[in-house]
Amino acid sequence: MGKVALVKGDDRKANIRQALELISDDIDLKGRHPVIKVNFVCTYTPLSSTHPDAVRAIVEFLKDRGEKDVSVAEGATVGTTSRGFREYGYHSLAKDYDLELIDLNAPESWKQVYIIHPDMKPHPVRLAQTMVDPNNYIISVTRLKSHLQVGVTLTAKNVIMGAIMVNDKVRMHPSEAGNRVLDYNLFTVMQHLHIDLGVLDGFEGMEGNGPLKGEPVDHRLAIAGTDYVGVDRVGTEVMGADFDDIRYLNYLWDWGFGEGGLSKIEVVGETIEGCRRQYKMAPRFLKMRRQERKGQYLDLAVYGG
């Protein structure tokens, strides 16, 4: 049975630290290099991005366990990664803890993989070598956020989209194909990646038209676990979303990348029922799902992907 920590409290940093302590026996780096994958999406919208205090909690936890060399990595989608590091306070964070800041969009070695496209031909996307290197212990930390195409964006999607070179990201969800292609491509790319520790910062989440234009949710919780599918399942539950509607996570569960069954996830700390809050899902996402349940499909020329 997988273990996922769920903590509620009035201090973001303390919440995450407590969640990590609750699963500390499951965290074993085995000499690998810790890489904390944060989530910016847009370097002009702080609510869309990982708060530096969330990273502080993880870094201090690692340092207290004897880890000396820790990296923080991101590949921003809107705006440059360097701007995100600067504007969101990561330079001072790096100075305080002697961290390496890695821009996943900067020139480095890449692994080329293939995804599906509406023309039914394989299309290449490039993944940053930092994220595919098995010697790196990948820690995904992001907010609880709704998403206008796939419902929710949590630890898995943070790593998948952030690992892709910025110029290739658009190939993941071609507008003429709708969101079904994006769900499948997220599953496909994750087969080349790994997440060793998932952390969800739900101190202030995002609802509505996420991941960029949503509204804040004062939720005050943290989630952590070494099974990222289990972490994202618990995250989906506390957001009040229907897990059956989150296709890419169900694909990962169905094919054994992690545990998505609540009956097989040991939630330690708080209960899901005691932390659940109904996030507003993006209207576009809800409309797509309603149409699909009726056996109808949206006019993709109008609603795109």
C-alpha positions as YAML, in Angstrom:
chain: A
units: angstrom
residues:
- id: 1
  name: MET
  ca: [0.00, 0.00, 0.00]
- id: 2
  name: GLY
  ca: [1.41, 3.36, -1.03]
- id: 3
  name: LYS
  ca: [1.67, 6.13, 1.56]
- id: 4
  name: VAL
  ca: [0.68, 9.75, 0.95]
- id: 5
  name: ALA
  ca: [0.98, 12.46, 3.60]
- id: 6
  name: LEU
  ca: [-1.75, 15.08, 3.89]
- id: 7
  name: VAL
  ca: [-1.18, 18.05, 6.21]
- id: 8
  name: LYS
  ca: [-3.27, 21.10, 7.00]
- id: 9
  name: GLY
  ca: [-2.04, 24.24, 8.75]
- id: 10
  name: ASP
  ca: [-1.48, 27.99, 8.63]
- id: 11
  name: ASP
  ca: [2.17, 27.98, 7.51]
- id: 12
  name: ARG
  ca: [3.12, 26.88, 3.97]
- id: 13
  name: LYS
  ca: [6.68, 25.92, 4.80]
- id: 14
  name: ALA
  ca: [5.75, 24.09, 8.00]
- id: 15
  name: ASN
  ca: [3.01, 22.16, 6.20]
- id: 16
  name: ILE
  ca: [5.39, 20.83, 3.57]
- id: 17
  name: ARG
  ca: [8.08, 20.00, 6.11]
- id: 18
  name: GLN
  ca: [5.57, 18.06, 8.22]
- id: 19
  name: ALA
  ca: [4.31, 16.18, 5.17]
- id: 20
  name: LEU
  ca: [7.85, 15.16, 4.29]
- id: 21
  name: GLU
  ca: [8.54, 14.03, 7.85]
- id: 22
  name: LEU
  ca: [5.45, 11.81, 7.77]
- id: 23
  name: ILE
  ca: [6.87, 9.87, 4.80]
- id: 24
  name: SER
  ca: [10.56, 10.24, 5.65]
- id: 25
  name: ASP
  ca: [11.07, 6.46, 5.86]
- id: 26
  name: ASP
  ca: [10.02, 6.17, 2.21]
- id: 27
  name: ILE
  ca: [12.52, 8.76, 0.98]
- id: 28
  name: ASP
  ca: [15.82, 7.16, 0.00]
- id: 29
  name: LEU
  ca: [18.00, 8.95, -2.54]
- id: 30
  name: LYS
  ca: [20.52, 6.08, -2.73]
- id: 31
  name: GLY
  ca: [23.33, 8.49, -3.58]
- id: 32
  name: ARG
  ca: [21.48, 10.14, -6.46]
- id: 33
  name: HIS
  ca: [21.55, 13.88, -7.06]
- id: 34
  name: PRO
  ca: [18.36, 15.68, -5.88]
- id: 35
  name: VAL
  ca: [16.76, 17.88, -8.55]
- id: 36
  name: ILE
  ca: [13.73, 19.90, -7.42]
- id: 37
  name: LYS
  ca: [11.47, 20.51, -10.42]
- id: 38
  name: VAL
  ca: [9.48, 23.67, -9.76]
- id: 39
  name: ASN
  ca: [6.62, 24.99, -11.89]
- id: 40
  name: PHE
  ca: [6.52, 28.50, -13.35]
- id: 41
  name: VAL
  ca: [4.29, 28.16, -16.47]
- id: 42
  name: CYS
  ca: [4.22, 31.95, -16.75]
- id: 43
  name: THR
  ca: [6.92, 34.17, -15.29]
- id: 44
  name: TYR
  ca: [4.45, 37.08, -15.10]
- id: 45
  name: THR
  ca: [1.80, 35.31, -12.98]
- id: 46
  name: PRO
  ca: [2.96, 34.39, -9.44]
- id: 47
  name: LEU
  ca: [-0.22, 32.40, -8.71]
- id: 48
  name: SER
  ca: [0.66, 29.99, -11.54]
- id: 49
  name: SER
  ca: [4.08, 29.26, -10.09]
- id: 50
  name: THR
  ca: [5.75, 27.32, -7.27]
- id: 51
  name: HIS
  ca: [6.23, 29.53, -4.22]
- id: 52
  name: PRO
  ca: [9.89, 29.71, -3.08]
- id: 53
  name: ASP
  ca: [8.91, 28.88, 0.51]
- id: 54
  name: ALA
  ca: [7.70, 25.49, -0.71]
- id: 55
  name: VAL
  ca: [11.17, 24.88, -2.09]
- id: 56
  name: ARG
  ca: [12.79, 26.15, 1.12]
- id: 57
  name: ALA
  ca: [10.95, 23.48, 3.08]
- id: 58
  name: ILE
  ca: [12.19, 20.73, 0.76]
- id: 59
  name: VAL
  ca: [15.76, 22.00, 0.67]
- id: 60
  name: GLU
  ca: [15.98, 22.25, 4.45]
- id: 61
  name: PHE
  ca: [14.57, 18.73, 4.76]
- id: 62
  name: LEU
  ca: [17.22, 17.43, 2.35]
- id: 63
  name: LYS
  ca: [20.04, 19.38, 3.98]
- id: 64
  name: ASP
  ca: [19.07, 18.07, 7.41]
- id: 65
  name: ARG
  ca: [19.40, 14.56, 5.97]
- id: 66
  name: GLY
  ca: [22.93, 15.29, 4.79]
- id: 67
  name: GLU
  ca: [22.34, 16.22, 1.14]
- id: 68
  name: LYS
  ca: [24.88, 18.85, 0.14]
- id: 69
  name: ASP
  ca: [24.38, 19.40, -3.58]
- id: 70
  name: VAL
  ca: [20.79, 20.25, -4.53]
- id: 71
  name: SER
  ca: [19.56, 21.65, -7.84]
- id: 72
  name: VAL
  ca: [16.36, 23.49, -8.76]
- id: 73
  name: ALA
  ca: [15.18, 23.09, -12.34]
- id: 74
  name: GLU
  ca: [12.48, 24.59, -14.55]
- id: 75
  name: GLY
  ca: [11.71, 25.28, -18.19]
- id: 76
  name: ALA
  ca: [9.17, 28.11, -18.31]
- id: 77
  name: THR
  ca: [6.49, 28.23, -20.99]
- id: 78
  name: VAL
  ca: [5.60, 31.95, -20.99]
- id: 79
  name: GLY
  ca: [8.55, 34.26, -20.36]
- id: 80
  name: THR
  ca: [12.12, 33.12, -19.80]
- id: 81
  name: THR
  ca: [13.12, 30.76, -17.03]
- id: 82
  name: SER
  ca: [15.83, 33.19, -15.92]
- id: 83
  name: ARG
  ca: [13.16, 35.85, -15.42]
- id: 84
  name: GLY
  ca: [11.14, 33.46, -13.30]
- id: 85
  name: PHE
  ca: [14.13, 32.64, -11.12]
- id: 86
  name: ARG
  ca: [14.76, 36.35, -10.69]
- id: 87
  name: GLU
  ca: [11.19, 37.61, -10.19]
- id: 88
  name: TYR
  ca: [10.04, 34.80, -7.91]
- id: 89
  name: GLY
  ca: [12.94, 35.03, -5.46]
- id: 90
  name: TYR
  ca: [14.96, 31.99, -6.50]
- id: 91
  name: HIS
  ca: [18.29, 33.79, -6.73]
- id: 92
  name: SER
  ca: [18.20, 34.61, -3.02]
- id: 93
  name: LEU
  ca: [17.06, 31.06, -2.34]
- id: 94
  name: ALA
  ca: [20.03, 29.71, -4.28]
- id: 95
  name: LYS
  ca: [22.39, 32.02, -2.39]
- id: 96
  name: ASP
  ca: [20.99, 31.04, 1.01]
- id: 97
  name: TYR
  ca: [21.35, 27.30, 0.40]
- id: 98
  name: ASP
  ca: [24.09, 27.11, -2.25]
- id: 99
  name: LEU
  ca: [21.71, 25.70, -4.88]
- id: 100
  name: GLU
  ca: [22.29, 25.19, -8.58]
- id: 101
  name: LEU
  ca: [19.58, 26.75, -10.76]
- id: 102
  name: ILE
  ca: [18.99, 24.86, -14.02]
- id: 103
  name: ASP
  ca: [17.15, 26.30, -17.02]
- id: 104
  name: LEU
  ca: [15.68, 23.29, -18.81]
- id: 105
  name: ASN
  ca: [15.15, 25.43, -21.90]
- id: 106
  name: ALA
  ca: [18.85, 26.31, -22.17]
- id: 107
  name: PRO
  ca: [21.07, 24.46, -24.65]
- id: 108
  name: GLU
  ca: [22.10, 21.10, -23.27]
- id: 109
  name: SER
  ca: [21.86, 17.48, -24.34]
- id: 110
  name: TRP
  ca: [18.39, 16.25, -25.21]
- id: 111
  name: LYS
  ca: [16.57, 12.97, -25.60]
- id: 112
  name: GLN
  ca: [14.27, 12.89, -28.59]
- id: 113
  name: VAL
  ca: [10.98, 11.04, -28.16]
- id: 114
  name: TYR
  ca: [7.85, 10.83, -30.29]
- id: 115
  name: ILE
  ca: [4.23, 11.79, -29.68]
- id: 116
  name: ILE
  ca: [1.05, 11.48, -31.73]
- id: 117
  name: HIS
  ca: [-0.30, 14.24, -33.95]
- id: 118
  name: PRO
  ca: [-3.60, 14.73, -35.81]
- id: 119
  name: ASP
  ca: [-1.90, 13.66, -39.05]
- id: 120
  name: MET
  ca: [-1.40, 10.26, -37.34]
- id: 121
  name: LYS
  ca: [2.34, 10.46, -37.81]
- id: 122
  name: PRO
  ca: [4.93, 10.46, -35.01]
- id: 123
  name: HIS
  ca: [6.22, 13.92, -34.18]
- id: 124
  name: PRO
  ca: [9.45, 14.47, -32.22]
- id: 125
  name: VAL
  ca: [9.79, 16.40, -28.98]
- id: 126
  name: ARG
  ca: [13.02, 16.95, -27.06]
- id: 127
  name: LEU
  ca: [13.36, 16.18, -23.35]
- id: 128
  name: ALA
  ca: [16.03, 17.81, -21.20]
- id: 129
  name: GLN
  ca: [18.71, 15.31, -20.24]
- id: 130
  name: THR
  ca: [18.54, 16.56, -16.64]
- id: 131
  name: MET
  ca: [15.03, 15.12, -16.37]
- id: 132
  name: VAL
  ca: [15.71, 11.74, -17.98]
- id: 133
  name: ASP
  ca: [19.02, 11.04, -16.20]
- id: 134
  name: PRO
  ca: [18.42, 8.07, -13.84]
- id: 135
  name: ASN
  ca: [21.15, 9.39, -11.55]
- id: 136
  name: ASN
  ca: [18.96, 12.38, -10.70]
- id: 137
  name: TYR
  ca: [16.41, 12.06, -7.90]
- id: 138
  name: ILE
  ca: [13.51, 14.07, -9.32]
- id: 139
  name: ILE
  ca: [11.31, 15.96, -6.85]
- id: 140
  name: SER
  ca: [8.21, 17.56, -8.36]
- id: 141
  name: VAL
  ca: [6.75, 20.49, -6.41]
- id: 142
  name: THR
  ca: [3.82, 22.53, -7.67]
- id: 143
  name: ARG
  ca: [0.55, 24.08, -6.58]
- id: 144
  name: LEU
  ca: [-2.88, 22.50, -6.73]
- id: 145
  name: LYS
  ca: [-4.26, 23.95, -9.98]
- id: 146
  name: SER
  ca: [-7.16, 23.40, -12.32]
- id: 147
  name: HIS
  ca: [-6.47, 23.09, -16.04]
- id: 148
  name: LEU
  ca: [-8.70, 24.16, -18.91]
- id: 149
  name: GLN
  ca: [-7.92, 21.09, -21.05]
- id: 150
  name: VAL
  ca: [-7.13, 18.13, -18.79]
- id: 151
  name: GLY
  ca: [-8.90, 19.12, -15.57]
- id: 152
  name: VAL
  ca: [-6.05, 19.34, -13.08]
- id: 153
  name: THR
  ca: [-2.31, 19.92, -13.33]
- id: 154
  name: LEU
  ca: [-0.30, 18.43, -10.47]
- id: 155
  name: THR
  ca: [3.06, 16.69, -9.93]
- id: 156
  name: ALA
  ca: [3.03, 14.52, -13.07]
- id: 157
  name: LYS
  ca: [2.13, 17.24, -15.54]
- id: 158
  name: ASN
  ca: [4.66, 19.58, -13.91]
- id: 159
  name: VAL
  ca: [7.51, 17.22, -14.80]
- id: 160
  name: ILE
  ca: [6.20, 16.17, -18.21]
- id: 161
  name: MET
  ca: [5.63, 19.63, -19.66]
- id: 162
  name: GLY
  ca: [8.62, 21.20, -17.94]
- id: 163
  name: ALA
  ca: [10.98, 18.58, -19.36]
- id: 164
  name: ILE
  ca: [10.03, 19.41, -22.96]
- id: 165
  name: MET
  ca: [11.99, 22.04, -24.83]
- id: 166
  name: VAL
  ca: [9.92, 25.22, -24.96]
- id: 167
  name: ASN
  ca: [9.69, 25.26, -28.76]
- id: 168
  name: ASP
  ca: [8.30, 21.71, -28.75]
- id: 169
  name: LYS
  ca: [5.64, 22.14, -26.05]
- id: 170
  name: VAL
  ca: [2.96, 23.25, -28.52]
- id: 171
  name: ARG
  ca: [3.17, 19.87, -30.25]
- id: 172
  name: MET
  ca: [1.73, 18.22, -27.14]
- id: 173
  name: HIS
  ca: [-1.72, 19.72, -27.67]
- id: 174
  name: PRO
  ca: [-2.34, 20.66, -31.31]
- id: 175
  name: SER
  ca: [-5.47, 22.81, -31.40]
- id: 176
  name: GLU
  ca: [-7.12, 20.88, -34.20]
- id: 177
  name: ALA
  ca: [-7.15, 17.65, -32.19]
- id: 178
  name: GLY
  ca: [-8.78, 18.63, -28.90]
- id: 179
  name: ASN
  ca: [-7.68, 17.61, -25.44]
- id: 180
  name: ARG
  ca: [-7.77, 13.84, -26.08]
- id: 181
  name: VAL
  ca: [-4.42, 14.11, -27.83]
- id: 182
  name: LEU
  ca: [-2.91, 16.02, -24.92]
- id: 183
  name: ASP
  ca: [-3.98, 13.35, -22.40]
- id: 184
  name: TYR
  ca: [-2.43, 10.61, -24.50]
- id: 185
  name: ASN
  ca: [0.76, 12.56, -25.16]
- id: 186
  name: LEU
  ca: [1.22, 13.28, -21.45]
- id: 187
  name: PHE
  ca: [1.05, 9.54, -20.82]
- id: 188
  name: THR
  ca: [3.44, 8.82, -23.69]
- id: 189
  name: VAL
  ca: [6.12, 11.29, -22.58]
- id: 190
  name: MET
  ca: [5.95, 10.21, -18.93]
- id: 191
  name: GLN
  ca: [7.20, 6.77, -20.00]
- id: 192
  name: HIS
  ca: [10.60, 8.39, -20.61]
- id: 193
  name: LEU
  ca: [10.69, 10.30, -17.31]
- id: 194
  name: HIS
  ca: [10.59, 9.55, -13.59]
- id: 195
  name: ILE
  ca: [9.39, 11.25, -10.43]
- id: 196
  name: ASP
  ca: [10.86, 10.01, -7.16]
- id: 197
  name: LEU
  ca: [9.06, 12.37, -4.80]
- id: 198
  name: GLY
  ca: [5.89, 14.35, -5.41]
- id: 199
  name: VAL
  ca: [4.99, 17.42, -3.34]
- id: 200
  name: LEU
  ca: [1.80, 19.43, -3.77]
- id: 201
  name: ASP
  ca: [1.66, 22.88, -2.22]
- id: 202
  name: GLY
  ca: [-2.02, 23.53, -1.58]
- id: 203
  name: PHE
  ca: [-1.53, 26.47, 0.74]
- id: 204
  name: GLU
  ca: [-2.93, 28.67, -2.02]
- id: 205
  name: GLY
  ca: [-4.29, 26.78, -4.99]
- id: 206
  name: MET
  ca: [-5.84, 27.88, -8.27]
- id: 207
  name: GLU
  ca: [-9.35, 27.21, -9.56]
- id: 208
  name: GLY
  ca: [-11.27, 28.12, -12.69]
- id: 209
  name: ASN
  ca: [-9.34, 28.92, -15.85]
- id: 210
  name: GLY
  ca: [-6.04, 27.42, -14.80]
- id: 211
  name: PRO
  ca: [-3.17, 27.00, -15.21]
- id: 212
  name: LEU
  ca: [-2.72, 30.69, -16.02]
- id: 213
  name: LYS
  ca: [-5.89, 32.71, -15.55]
- id: 214
  name: GLY
  ca: [-7.52, 31.04, -12.58]
- id: 215
  name: GLU
  ca: [-8.50, 32.46, -9.20]
- id: 216
  name: PRO
  ca: [-6.79, 31.82, -5.84]
- id: 217
  name: VAL
  ca: [-8.08, 29.23, -3.37]
- id: 218
  name: ASP
  ca: [-7.12, 29.62, 0.30]
- id: 219
  name: HIS
  ca: [-6.73, 25.91, 1.09]
- id: 220
  name: ARG
  ca: [-3.75, 25.73, 3.50]
- id: 221
  name: LEU
  ca: [-2.58, 22.17, 3.01]
- id: 222
  name: ALA
  ca: [0.34, 20.12, 1.67]
- id: 223
  name: ILE
  ca: [0.58, 16.64, 0.14]
- id: 224
  name: ALA
  ca: [3.67, 14.48, -0.33]
- id: 225
  name: GLY
  ca: [4.57, 10.94, -1.32]
- id: 226
  name: THR
  ca: [7.02, 8.83, -3.30]
- id: 227
  name: ASP
  ca: [4.26, 7.52, -5.59]
- id: 228
  name: TYR
  ca: [3.41, 10.50, -7.76]
- id: 229
  name: VAL
  ca: [0.24, 8.93, -9.14]
- id: 230
  name: GLY
  ca: [-0.97, 8.40, -5.57]
- id: 231
  name: VAL
  ca: [-0.04, 11.98, -4.68]
- id: 232
  name: ASP
  ca: [-1.96, 13.31, -7.68]
- id: 233
  name: ARG
  ca: [-4.95, 11.10, -6.86]
- id: 234
  name: VAL
  ca: [-5.12, 12.57, -3.36]
- id: 235
  name: GLY
  ca: [-4.62, 16.04, -4.84]
- id: 236
  name: THR
  ca: [-7.51, 15.50, -7.22]
- id: 237
  name: GLU
  ca: [-9.72, 14.33, -4.36]
- id: 238
  name: VAL
  ca: [-9.03, 17.30, -2.08]
- id: 239
  name: MET
  ca: [-9.83, 19.59, -5.03]
- id: 240
  name: GLY
  ca: [-13.25, 17.94, -5.30]
- id: 241
  name: ALA
  ca: [-12.57, 16.87, -8.90]
- id: 242
  name: ASP
  ca: [-13.83, 13.62, -10.44]
- id: 243
  name: PHE
  ca: [-10.74, 11.43, -10.88]
- id: 244
  name: ASP
  ca: [-12.44, 9.47, -13.66]
- id: 245
  name: ASP
  ca: [-12.38, 12.68, -15.72]
- id: 246
  name: ILE
  ca: [-8.59, 13.08, -15.39]
- id: 247
  name: ARG
  ca: [-7.62, 10.84, -18.27]
- id: 248
  name: TYR
  ca: [-3.84, 11.11, -18.29]
- id: 249
  name: LEU
  ca: [-3.61, 10.12, -14.62]
- id: 250
  name: ASN
  ca: [-5.92, 7.17, -15.24]
- id: 251
  name: TYR
  ca: [-3.73, 6.09, -18.15]
- id: 252
  name: LEU
  ca: [-0.68, 6.15, -15.87]
- id: 253
  name: TRP
  ca: [-2.53, 4.19, -13.19]
- id: 254
  name: ASP
  ca: [-3.92, 1.63, -15.65]
- id: 255
  name: TRP
  ca: [-0.45, 0.89, -16.97]
- id: 256
  name: GLY
  ca: [1.22, 0.53, -13.59]
- id: 257
  name: PHE
  ca: [3.13, 3.79, -13.20]
- id: 258
  name: GLY
  ca: [1.65, 4.32, -9.75]
- id: 259
  name: GLU
  ca: [-1.37, 3.68, -7.56]
- id: 260
  name: GLY
  ca: [-4.57, 5.54, -8.34]
- id: 261
  name: GLY
  ca: [-6.96, 3.46, -6.25]
- id: 262
  name: LEU
  ca: [-7.94, 5.20, -3.03]
- id: 263
  name: SER
  ca: [-8.45, 1.90, -1.24]
- id: 264
  name: LYS
  ca: [-4.78, 1.09, -1.84]
- id: 265
  name: ILE
  ca: [-3.39, 4.47, -0.77]
- id: 266
  name: GLU
  ca: [-2.55, 4.95, 2.91]
- id: 267
  name: VAL
  ca: [-3.26, 8.60, 3.69]
- id: 268
  name: VAL
  ca: [-1.36, 9.70, 6.80]
- id: 269
  name: GLY
  ca: [-1.91, 12.92, 8.73]
- id: 270
  name: GLU
  ca: [-5.24, 14.51, 7.87]
- id: 271
  name: THR
  ca: [-8.15, 12.79, 6.13]
- id: 272
  name: ILE
  ca: [-9.23, 13.57, 2.59]
- id: 273
  name: GLU
  ca: [-12.75, 14.32, 3.84]
- id: 274
  name: GLY
  ca: [-11.39, 16.82, 6.33]
- id: 275
  name: CYS
  ca: [-9.40, 18.63, 3.63]
- id: 276
  name: ARG
  ca: [-11.69, 18.43, 0.60]
- id: 277
  name: ARG
  ca: [-12.76, 21.69, -0.97]
- id: 278
  name: GLN
  ca: [-14.69, 22.06, -4.20]
- id: 279
  name: TYR
  ca: [-12.48, 23.81, -6.72]
- id: 280
  name: LYS
  ca: [-14.19, 25.32, -9.71]
- id: 281
  name: MET
  ca: [-13.09, 23.46, -12.80]
- id: 282
  name: ALA
  ca: [-12.44, 25.41, -16.01]
- id: 283
  name: PRO
  ca: [-15.71, 25.97, -17.93]
- id: 284
  name: ARG
  ca: [-14.06, 24.78, -21.13]
- id: 285
  name: PHE
  ca: [-13.01, 21.49, -19.52]
- id: 286
  name: LEU
  ca: [-16.47, 20.90, -18.05]
- id: 287
  name: LYS
  ca: [-18.17, 21.60, -21.37]
- id: 288
  name: MET
  ca: [-15.92, 19.13, -23.14]
- id: 289
  name: ARG
  ca: [-16.70, 16.40, -20.64]
- id: 290
  name: ARG
  ca: [-20.47, 17.07, -20.77]
- id: 291
  name: GLN
  ca: [-20.48, 16.83, -24.54]
- id: 292
  name: GLU
  ca: [-18.49, 13.60, -24.46]
- id: 293
  name: ARG
  ca: [-20.87, 11.99, -21.98]
- id: 294
  name: LYS
  ca: [-23.72, 12.78, -24.35]
- id: 295
  name: GLY
  ca: [-21.81, 11.19, -27.20]
- id: 296
  name: GLN
  ca: [-21.30, 14.55, -28.83]
- id: 297
  name: TYR
  ca: [-18.15, 16.42, -29.68]
- id: 298
  name: LEU
  ca: [-17.35, 20.07, -29.65]
- id: 299
  name: ASP
  ca: [-16.76, 22.06, -32.78]
- id: 300
  name: LEU
  ca: [-12.98, 21.99, -32.55]
- id: 301
  name: ALA
  ca: [-12.69, 24.86, -34.97]
- id: 302
  name: VAL
  ca: [-14.33, 26.97, -32.25]
- id: 303
  name: TYR
  ca: [-13.03, 25.44, -29.03]
- id: 304
  name: GLY
  ca: [-9.68, 24.09, -30.19]
- id: 305
  name: GLY
  ca: [-7.49, 21.90, -28.02]
...
